[in-house]
């Protein structure tokens, strides 16, 4: 599945986690490594640019963090990022430079590339969101299957067993996810794809597509 490989989904120059992602072929392979990577990287961050707050939480001095936001470590909040009112960062989270984490948005075990926006009532868990990707209000990643079995990435007849029980979505650069959409476990969305509002998405969605529903996915003109 070439379209699912890190090199075909993400511009690694747009994340502080570049050195971690470069070690792997598929992005979901990174998920179990995020926690340890944050702790290692955090200790090496420039103290003139980042403050260490509490237990393994590093916040860029140029970031804006609402006093009502909750950030549990390990976590890194990048330069010029904005963490808004009542955001809930549960841990193992990298928030990229210029990214927005909005009102009542919850993050857990994630990498948000630079300029990502999850600005309104989003849940993002066990997921990686590429550069300038945007999740509309109320859209979420569903990261555990209802039968609690291990997640398999499917693209037609092709399948990859991930060995992971928790796996939300791998979202490529410049993806737009419409309001109220659910990205089911094991979803992979290629670069520059648009997902219609209120969609239930699963499997692999090609880059530069418009996802209207499971039976109507068209090439973006």
C-alpha positions in Angstrom: 0.0 0.0 0.0 2.2 2.8 -1.3 -0.4 5.4 -0.6 -0.3 4.6 3.2 3.5 5.1 3.6 4.8 8.0 5.6 6.7 9.4 2.6 3.4 9.7 0.6 1.3 11.2 3.3 3.5 13.8 5.1 6.0 16.5 4.6 8.3 15.6 7.4 9.9 19.1 7.4 6.7 20.3 9.0 7.0 18.5 12.3 9.3 18.4 15.3 8.9 14.6 15.2 10.7 14.2 11.9 13.5 12.1 13.4 10.9 9.7 14.8 8.8 9.3 11.7 11.9 8.8 9.5 12.5 5.5 11.2 9.3 3.8 10.0 7.5 2.9 6.8 3.9 3.3 7.9 2.7 6.0 10.3 0.8 3.8 12.7 4.1 2.1 13.5 5.0 5.4 15.3 2.0 5.3 17.8 3.6 3.1 20.5 6.8 5.3 20.4 5.3 8.7 20.9 5.6 8.8 24.7 9.3 8.0 24.9 10.1 10.2 22.0 8.5 13.3 23.7 10.4 12.7 26.9 13.7 12.3 25.1 13.1 15.3 22.8 11.7 17.5 25.5 14.9 17.3 27.6 16.8 18.5 24.6 14.6 21.5 23.7 16.1 25.0 23.9 15.3 26.5 27.3 15.2 30.0 25.8 12.3 28.9 23.6 10.4 26.4 25.8 9.3 26.3 29.4 9.0 23.0 31.2 5.8 22.9 33.2 5.2 20.1 35.7 5.9 16.5 34.7 7.2 16.3 31.2 5.2 19.1 29.6 7.1 21.5 27.4 5.3 24.7 26.2 6.9 27.1 23.7 7.1 30.6 25.2 5.4 31.9 22.1 2.4 29.6 22.4 -0.9 30.8 23.7 -2.5 28.5 26.4 -5.9 29.3 27.9 -5.8 29.2 31.7 -8.8 26.7 31.6 -6.9 24.3 29.3 -5.6 21.0 30.9 -2.3 19.5 29.7 -1.1 16.2 31.0 2.4 15.0 30.1 4.2 13.9 28.2 3.4 16.7 25.8 5.1 19.3 23.7 3.3 22.4 22.6 5.0 24.1 19.7 5.8 27.7 18.8 2.9 30.0 18.1 0.4 27.1 18.9 -2.9 28.0 20.4 -4.5 25.9 23.1 -8.0 27.3 23.7 -10.6 27.3 26.5 -11.2 23.9 28.1 -8.9 21.9 25.7 -8.0 18.5 27.2 -4.6 17.1 26.4 -4.5 13.7 28.1 -0.8 13.0 27.3 1.6 11.6 24.7 0.8 14.6 22.5 2.9 16.7 20.1 1.1 19.9 19.0 2.9 21.5 16.1 3.9 25.0 15.5 1.0 27.3 14.7 -1.5 24.5 15.4 -4.9 25.2 17.1 -6.5 22.9 19.7 -9.9 24.3 20.4 -12.7 24.5 22.9 -13.4 21.1 24.5 -11.1 19.3 22.0 -9.4 16.2 23.5 -6.1 14.8 22.4 -4.4 11.5 23.3 -1.3 9.8 21.9 -1.1 12.0 18.8 1.2 14.0 16.5 -0.2 17.1 15.1 2.0 18.6 12.4 2.5 22.3 12.1 -0.6 24.4 11.3 -3.0 21.6 12.1 -6.5 22.8 13.2 -8.7 20.8 15.6 -10.6 23.9 16.8 -14.1 22.8 17.9 -15.3 19.8 19.9 -12.9 17.3 18.3 -11.6 14.0 19.7 -8.3 12.9 18.3 -6.7 9.8 19.7 -4.0 7.4 18.5 -3.7 9.4 15.3 -1.3 11.5 13.2 -2.5 14.7 11.4 -0.5 16.1 8.6 0.5 19.7 7.8 -2.4 22.1 7.6 -5.0 19.4 8.0 -8.3 20.6 9.5 -11.0 18.8 11.3 -14.4 20.5 11.2 -16.5 21.1 14.3 -17.5 17.9 16.0 -15.5 15.6 13.8 -13.7 12.8 15.6 -11.3 9.8 15.3 -12.8 6.6 16.6 -9.8 4.7 17.8 -11.1 1.3 19.1 -13.2 -1.2 17.2 -16.6 -2.1 18.7 -15.5 -5.8 18.8 -12.2 -4.7 20.5 -10.2 -6.7 17.9 -6.9 -5.5 16.5 -7.1 -2.9 13.7 -6.5 -3.9 10.1 -5.9 -1.3 7.4 -8.0 -2.2 4.4 -7.8 -0.9 0.8 -10.1 -3.0 -1.3 -8.6 -6.5 -1.2 -5.3 -5.3 0.3 -4.9 -5.6 4.0 -2.2 -4.8 6.5 -2.5 -6.1 10.1 -1.3 -3.4 12.4 -1.2 -5.4 15.7 -2.8 -2.4 17.4 -5.9 -2.3 19.4 -6.0 1.5 19.4 -5.6 3.2 16.0 -7.6 6.3 15.0 -6.7 7.9 11.7 -3.7 8.8 9.7 -4.5 12.0 8.0 -2.3 13.4 5.2 -1.2 17.0 4.6 -3.9 19.5 3.7 -6.8 17.2 4.3 -10.2 18.8 5.1 -12.6 16.7 7.3 -16.1 18.0 7.3 -18.2 18.8 10.4 -19.6 15.9 12.4 -17.6 13.2 10.6 -16.4 10.0 12.2 -13.1 8.5 11.1 -13.3 4.9 12.0 -10.4 2.8 13.4 -7.7 2.2 10.7 -8.7 5.1 8.5 -6.0 6.5 6.2 -6.7 9.7 4.2 -4.3 10.8 1.5 -3.0 14.3 1.0 -5.3 17.1 -0.1 -8.5 15.1 0.2 -11.8 16.6 1.3 -14.3 14.6 3.4 -18.0 15.7 3.2 -19.7 16.7 6.5 -21.4 13.9 8.5 -19.4 11.2 6.8 -18.5 7.8 8.3 -15.2 7.0 6.9 -13.2 3.8 7.0 -10.3 2.2 5.0 -7.9 4.0 2.7 -9.0 7.2 0.9 -6.9 8.2 -2.1 -5.1 11.5 -2.1 -6.7 14.5 -3.9 -10.2 13.0 -3.6 -13.6 14.2 -2.6 -15.3 11.7 -0.3 -19.1 12.1 -0.5 -20.0 8.7 0.9 -18.6 5.2 0.7 -20.0 4.7 -2.7 -19.1 8.0 -4.2 -15.5 9.1 -4.0 -14.4 11.3 -6.9 -11.1 12.7 -8.0 -10.6 16.3 -7.1 -10.3 18.5 -10.2 
